[in-house]
Amino acid sequence: MGMDRNTVIGFVLLGLLLFTYLFTATRNSQELQRQHQHQADSLAVVQKLQEARLNNHDTTSAKVQARDTVAGWSQAMEGTEKLITVENNLLKIVFSNKGGQPREVVLKNFKSYDSTLVKLVDPSVPNRINYPVNTGLNQTAQIADLYFEAGELQKNPDGSQKLIFKLPAPNGESIEHEYSIRPDSYLVDWNLVITQANNLFSQNNLNVSWLVEMKQTQPFVDYEKRLTNVCFSEENEFDYISSKTDKTFDKPVQWISATQQFFNRTLIAKNNFESGNVHWTRETADTSSLLGTADIHLQTKLPGNAATLNFQWYYGPNDYHILKHAAPGMDRIVDLGRDMYSFVRPINVYVIMPVFSFFKQFVSSYGIAILLLTLFIRLLTSPLVYSSYLSGAKMKALRPEIDAMKKRVGGDQQQMGVEQMKLFREAGVNPLGGCIPALLQIPIFFALYTFFNSNVALRGQPFLWAKDLSIYDVVVKLGFSIPAYGNHISLFATIAVITSFLISLYGMSMTPDQSNPAMKYMPYFMPIMLLLFFNRLPAALTWYYTVSNLITLTLQWVIQNYIIDHDKVLAKLQANRNKPKTKPKWQERFEQMQEAQKKVQQIKGKKP
């Protein structure tokens, strides 16, 4: 079928229109796609820019916040030190707003070896309390390096004084060091008041460190060094560090004290420290005036976001009666008997201290008070001393028979021992009776040794030629040092040794001749040992020993010549020998042992 001309033209025109439409649509679609892609790409860029701006804003904000936090502490970090002095009748304390703590503590009633007042906190040596606080993101500062704002010194109607240091912090946190000083007291209250503790302290842990160096206060630094240590109360039990260098606290700590011979500075925690440790170093250099260094670290948990911790400082003398009321167990800082000498502490506390204080009420001289104390002790022990002198008189009455016995048995020591014991038993004589005074002197001597070494009341008290009863007296400076003796001569020590030698000689004259060479030379050997030991002891102790020895010599002469009737003693001994005797079991065993030893010697003598 053929198509007409119009139809063909119509199809051609339709084809051209269709081609034109398709070409145009395809081109528009590609252009639209390009526009959409461009738009999507633009949106992505915008989004990335926005994210970058947001991230940059967060980082900048954090930096700004950290900068603002650090800037907020700048007043505390870059302040100016100001000093405030507070005094009572006993203490002079110079506080510093740097660290909000004492910079200097002076004892107004005690002088040092160089005639200056004793300083228990000295700005010339390290002595500060410290703990870290958070000041920003991963940033801390030590409290001793921060400057507090110091309030006005408040004086209360009861005579006490209060001083408050407040640490400026940027975000509402606060730390206050509040000090209260009462009249006539060596105790200083220290209250630590904290708000927003969770911002200032990591996990609410307060880590206190205390570095303290102790300086010489006595004339002879080597002696003071030996009596310097660290004392503490752990779970309400007293202990101290002397020779050891480190101590770890696993139990609650009530107080810790840096202690020298006559003074101490003590940190008391009313609610305990939970744990801690201390490193103690005693100075060994002979020329140094430094006694030792204590590096103390203590930890406790803050009870909440707002917390008040109550502490006390004790700056003062090692006075038993004052320390007894300062904190439980602090009276044991005064060494009245420790460790192997603990058995003498009751003697000091219940006998020697009360008696000495009683006599001191009536006399002004401490030397006279010591003389009266010596007389009291000798009077208290007089019944035992008299019995020992009576025993010595009996031994002297038996000497002629003992001398005859020695000639009869010759050099047979075993037989001599058996014969002597038989004679003593028949006469009713105790050969050990004369040892009682010597044995009795041991606990009394150790009690007085600790008492005079630690009695701060004796410090600086002169008597006769001694300038200070708390240290050894020096009448001659040698200019050189003798090992174990020293570089000086103590006259009290020399007199005490000479009188001890005379007592020993008298004792030997009252006992039978000794065949043992060691016993013969004992009266000469012991004074040398005593001289080496006594020459560095406090003059108070060697004065006591001198008085005691003079009393002993006087009593020996009076009792032997005017009280004991030697003829009556000899007659009584003879009467005792005529009485039937029952041997004590211990004497039977002793004689059996001597007989056995004699048989062994005889058997050995028969062997070729």
PAROFI-140226 format. One line per 2 residues: their letters; for each residue x, y, z of C-alpha. Coordinates in steps of 0.5 Angstrom, whole numbers. Example, Ala and Ser with C-alpha at 12.3 -4.5 7.8 and 13.67 -1.06 7.14 Angstrom:
2
as> 25:-9:16; 27:-2:14
This chain:
608
mg> 0:0:0; 3:7:-2
md> 3:13:2; 1:20:0
rn> 6:25:0; 3:29:6
tv> 4:22:10; 11:22:9
ig> 12:29:10; 8:28:17
fv> 13:22:19; 19:26:17
ll> 17:32:21; 15:27:27
gl> 22:24:27; 25:31:27
ll> 21:33:33; 22:26:36
ft> 30:27:35; 30:34:37
yl> 26:32:44; 31:26:45
ft> 37:30:44; 34:36:48
at> 32:32:54; 38:28:54
rn> 42:34:54; 38:37:60
sq> 38:31:64; 46:31:64
el> 46:38:66; 41:37:71
qr> 45:31:74; 51:36:74
qh> 48:41:78; 45:36:83
qh> 52:33:83; 55:40:84
qa> 50:41:89; 51:35:93
ds> 59:36:93; 57:43:95
la> 53:41:101; 59:36:103
vv> 64:41:103; 59:46:107
qk> 58:40:112; 66:39:113
lq> 67:46:114; 61:46:119
ea> 64:40:122; 71:43:122
rl> 69:49:125; 65:45:131
nn> 71:41:132; 75:47:132
hd> 70:51:137; 70:45:142
tt> 78:45:142; 79:52:142
sa> 73:52:148; 77:47:152
kv> 84:51:151; 80:57:153
qa> 77:53:159; 84:50:161
rd> 87:57:160; 82:60:164
tv> 83:55:170; 90:56:170
ag> 89:64:170; 84:63:175
ws> 90:60:180; 95:66:178
qa> 93:70:184; 95:64:188
me> 101:62:184; 104:69:183
gt> 103:72:190; 107:76:195
ek> 109:73:201; 107:76:207
li> 109:75:215; 104:75:221
tv> 107:74:228; 103:71:233
en> 105:70:240; 103:67:247
nl> 107:67:254; 111:61:251
lk> 111:61:243; 113:66:238
iv> 110:64:231; 111:67:225
fs> 106:65:220; 107:66:212
nk> 101:67:207; 106:62:202
gg> 103:55:204; 99:58:210
qp> 103:55:215; 108:57:220
re> 115:59:217; 118:60:224
vv> 117:58:231; 121:60:237
lk> 121:58:244; 121:64:249
nf> 123:60:255; 129:56:252
ks> 136:58:250; 140:54:245
yd> 147:52:246; 149:59:242
st> 145:63:247; 139:64:242
lv> 132:62:243; 131:55:241
kl> 127:55:234; 123:49:233
vd> 121:51:226; 127:55:223
ps> 127:58:216; 134:57:214
vp> 133:49:214; 127:45:210
nr> 121:45:215; 115:45:211
in> 108:42:211; 105:40:204
yp> 100:37:200; 98:37:192
vn> 92:40:189; 89:40:182
tg> 89:47:179; 87:44:172
ln> 87:39:167; 92:34:169
qt> 96:40:173; 97:40:180
aq> 101:45:185; 104:44:192
ia> 100:48:197; 107:50:200
dl> 108:54:193; 101:57:193
yf> 100:64:196; 94:65:201
ea> 90:71:203; 91:72:210
ge> 85:75:214; 86:79:220
lq> 88:76:227; 82:75:231
kn> 83:76:239; 78:72:243
pd> 75:74:250; 78:68:253
gs> 85:70:251; 86:65:245
qk> 88:68:238; 85:66:231
li> 88:67:224; 85:64:218
fk> 89:63:211; 84:63:205
lp> 86:60:198; 83:64:192
ap> 81:59:187; 77:60:180
ng> 71:56:180; 68:56:187
es> 73:51:191; 76:54:197
ie> 82:51:202; 82:55:209
he> 88:54:214; 85:56:220
ys> 90:57:226; 88:58:234
ir> 93:59:239; 91:59:246
pd> 95:63:252; 100:58:256
sy> 100:53:251; 105:49:246
lv> 99:47:242; 97:50:236
dw> 90:48:233; 90:47:225
nl> 83:46:222; 83:45:214
vi> 77:47:211; 75:45:204
tq> 70:46:199; 69:42:193
an> 74:37:195; 72:33:189
nl> 75:38:184; 81:39:188
fs> 83:32:190; 84:26:186
qn> 79:21:189; 78:25:195
nl> 85:23:198; 89:28:202
nv> 97:26:201; 100:30:207
sw> 108:31:206; 112:34:212
lv> 120:35:211; 123:37:218
em> 131:38:219; 133:38:227
kq> 138:43:229; 143:42:235
tq> 140:46:241; 145:42:246
pf> 153:44:247; 155:37:245
vd> 152:35:239; 155:28:238
ye> 151:26:245; 145:30:242
kr> 145:26:236; 144:19:239
lt> 138:22:243; 135:24:237
nv> 129:20:233; 122:20:230
cf> 116:18:235; 109:16:233
se> 103:13:235; 100:7:231
en> 94:4:232; 94:7:239
ef> 101:4:241; 107:8:242
dy> 113:6:238; 120:10:235
is> 125:10:230; 132:10:232
sk> 137:6:228; 132:4:223
td> 131:9:217; 125:7:214
kt> 118:5:217; 111:4:213
fd> 105:5:217; 99:0:215
kp> 95:2:221; 92:8:223
vq> 97:14:226; 94:18:231
wi> 101:23:231; 108:23:229
sa> 114:27:232; 121:29:230
tq> 124:29:237; 131:31:240
qf> 134:30:247; 129:36:250
fn> 125:38:245; 120:36:239
rt> 115:38:234; 109:33:233
li> 103:33:228; 97:30:231
ak> 91:28:227; 84:28:231
nn> 81:23:226; 88:19:225
fe> 92:18:218; 90:12:215
sg> 97:10:212; 104:13:210
nv> 111:12:211; 117:16:214
hw> 124:16:212; 129:18:218
tr> 136:19:217; 141:21:223
et> 147:26:221; 154:23:222
ad> 158:28:220; 162:30:227
ts> 162:38:224; 155:39:222
sl> 150:42:227; 144:38:224
lg> 142:32:228; 137:29:223
ta> 132:29:217; 125:26:217
di> 121:25:211; 114:24:213
hl> 108:22:208; 101:21:211
qt> 95:19:207; 87:20:209
kl> 81:20:206; 77:27:206
pg> 70:25:208; 66:29:203
na> 66:34:198; 66:39:204
at> 70:37:209; 74:40:215
ln> 80:36:218; 82:37:225
fq> 90:37:227; 94:40:232
wy> 101:42:232; 106:41:239
yg> 112:46:239; 115:45:246
pn> 119:41:251; 119:34:252
dy> 116:35:259; 112:29:261
hi> 107:32:265; 105:37:259
lk> 106:31:254; 101:27:258
ha> 95:32:257; 97:34:249
ap> 95:27:246; 94:20:248
gm> 101:16:249; 105:23:248
dr> 108:22:255; 112:16:252
iv> 116:21:248; 120:22:254
dl> 125:16:255; 124:14:262
gr> 125:7:260; 124:3:253
dm> 126:-4:250; 130:-8:254
ys> 130:-2:260; 122:-2:260
fv> 122:-5:267; 125:2:270
rp> 119:6:267; 115:4:273
in> 120:6:278; 121:13:274
vy> 114:14:274; 111:12:281
vi> 117:13:285; 123:18:282
mp> 119:23:279; 114:24:285
vf> 120:24:290; 124:29:286
sf> 118:34:284; 117:34:292
fk> 124:36:294; 124:41:288
qf> 118:45:292; 123:46:298
vs> 129:48:295; 131:52:289
sy> 138:48:287; 137:42:283
gi> 144:40:285; 141:40:292
ai> 134:36:290; 139:31:287
ll> 142:30:294; 136:30:297
lt> 133:24:292; 139:20:293
lf> 138:20:301; 131:18:300
ir> 133:12:296; 139:10:300
ll> 134:11:306; 129:6:302
ts> 134:1:301; 137:1:308
pl> 134:-5:311; 137:-9:305
vy> 144:-5:306; 144:-7:313
ss> 143:-14:312; 149:-14:307
yl> 154:-11:312; 152:-15:317
sg> 153:-21:312; 160:-18:311
ak> 161:-17:318; 160:-25:319
mk> 165:-26:313; 170:-22:317
al> 169:-26:323; 170:-33:319
rp> 177:-31:316; 181:-34:321
ei> 178:-40:320; 178:-40:313
da> 185:-38:313; 187:-44:317
mk> 182:-48:312; 186:-46:306
kr> 193:-49:310; 190:-55:311
vg> 187:-57:304; 193:-54:300
gd> 191:-52:293; 185:-57:293
qq> 180:-52:290; 174:-57:290
qm> 176:-59:297; 176:-52:299
gv> 169:-50:296; 166:-56:300
eq> 169:-54:307; 167:-47:306
mk> 160:-49:304; 160:-53:310
lf> 163:-47:315; 158:-42:312
re> 152:-47:313; 154:-49:320
ag> 155:-41:322; 149:-39:318
vn> 152:-34:314; 150:-33:307
pl> 156:-32:302; 152:-28:297
gg> 149:-23:302; 154:-18:300
ci> 152:-18:293; 145:-15:295
pa> 147:-7:294; 150:-8:288
ll> 144:-12:285; 140:-7:288
qi> 144:-1:284; 142:-4:277
pi> 135:-2:276; 136:4:280
ff> 142:6:276; 138:5:270
al> 132:9:272; 136:15:274
yt> 140:14:267; 134:15:263
ff> 131:20:268; 137:25:268
ns> 138:24:261; 131:26:259
nv> 129:31:264; 128:38:261
al> 128:42:268; 135:40:269
rg> 137:44:262; 142:50:264
qp> 141:49:271; 148:50:274
fl> 151:47:280; 158:47:284
wa> 163:47:278; 158:44:273
kd> 155:49:268; 149:45:266
ls> 147:39:270; 144:36:264
iy> 150:35:260; 157:32:263
dv> 161:37:267; 168:39:264
vv> 174:42:268; 179:40:263
kl> 179:41:256; 185:36:253
gf> 186:38:246; 186:31:244
si> 181:26:244; 182:19:248
pa> 178:13:245; 172:11:249
yg> 174:17:254; 173:23:250
nh> 177:30:250; 175:32:257
is> 176:31:264; 169:31:268
lf> 170:32:276; 164:29:278
at> 165:22:274; 172:22:277
ia> 170:23:284; 165:18:283
vi> 170:13:280; 175:14:286
ts> 169:13:291; 167:6:287
fl> 174:4:288; 175:5:295
is> 168:1:296; 171:-5:292
ly> 177:-5:296; 173:-5:303
gm> 169:-10:300; 175:-15:298
sm> 177:-14:305; 171:-16:308
tp> 171:-23:304; 176:-29:304
dq> 182:-29:300; 180:-30:293
sn> 185:-35:289; 181:-33:283
pa> 186:-28:280; 180:-25:276
mk> 177:-23:283; 183:-21:286
ym> 184:-15:280; 176:-14:279
py> 177:-8:284; 182:-5:279
fm> 179:-7:273; 172:-4:274
pi> 174:3:276; 177:4:269
ml> 171:1:266; 167:6:270
ll> 171:12:268; 170:11:261
ff> 163:10:261; 162:16:266
nr> 166:21:263; 160:23:258
lp> 154:22:263; 150:28:265
aa> 153:31:271; 146:30:275
lt> 147:23:274; 155:23:276
wy> 153:27:282; 148:22:284
yt> 153:17:284; 158:21:288
vs> 153:22:293; 151:15:294
nl> 158:13:294; 160:18:299
it> 154:15:303; 156:8:302
lt> 163:9:305; 160:13:311
lq> 155:8:313; 160:2:312
wv> 165:5:317; 160:7:322
iq> 156:1:322; 163:-4:322
ny> 165:1:328; 159:3:332
ii> 153:-1:330; 156:-8:329
dh> 159:-12:335; 164:-17:332
dk> 165:-20:339; 157:-22:339
vl> 157:-24:332; 163:-29:333
ak> 159:-31:339; 153:-32:335
lq> 156:-36:329; 159:-41:335
an> 152:-42:337; 149:-43:330
rn> 155:-48:329; 153:-52:335
kp> 146:-52:333; 143:-58:329
kt> 143:-56:322; 138:-59:316
kp> 141:-58:309; 137:-54:304
kw> 136:-58:298; 140:-53:294
qe> 146:-54:298; 145:-62:298
rf> 145:-61:290; 151:-56:290
eq> 155:-61:295; 154:-67:291
mq> 156:-63:285; 162:-61:288
ea> 164:-68:290; 162:-71:283
qk> 167:-66:281; 172:-68:286
kv> 172:-75:284; 173:-73:277
qq> 179:-69:278; 182:-75:282
ik> 181:-80:277; 184:-75:272
gk> 190:-75:277; 191:-82:277
kp> 192:-83:269; 199:-83:267
